[in-house]
């Protein structure tokens, strides 16, 4: 049964689980704790766990659901599996091949996870370039990677915000209509990696 809990950990982020069950999380990852009378947000929601600085309650996604709905851990896992379409409790004897078994929501969640990673990586790369290639004086032409960083950073940050903190409808909109935005970032990252390798070889 341990693998069920592991699978939940790897497939679902604490934030999406808490948000799914109605917790309002601010940009700093703080929320009003649902487990005690909390007027100012004192619960911090991390990627894989939560901790309330008011009442000391803490745990992972499964324990959050267990506490929230008064369930045993295993039933909380069952609920998560059902609510997020993870199919963790299905009889494996009847399981269809994994690729076909993927539900639409599972494909979406995987896309969301991968895209968040892509956008984060591209943003970090831009940040690195911004510092590394900043012009030293006003006379030389700015480096093209520096220009890319200052022209793209706010937009990339904006997309990252939608993926991480946005309303579900905005994320879904990006999923249905803006996939190529993320694909382009991924292409750019791959290309950038290639460039680095080439310049290393050239040395
Ligand atoms: Zn609390």
Boltz pocket constraint, residues with backbone or C-beta under 6 A from the ligand:
constraints:
  - pocket:
      binder: B
      contacts: [[A, 33], [A, 34], [A, 35], [A, 36], [A, 38], [A, 43], [A, 52], [A, 53], [A, 54], [A, 55], [A, 56], [A, 57]]
      max_distance: 6.0
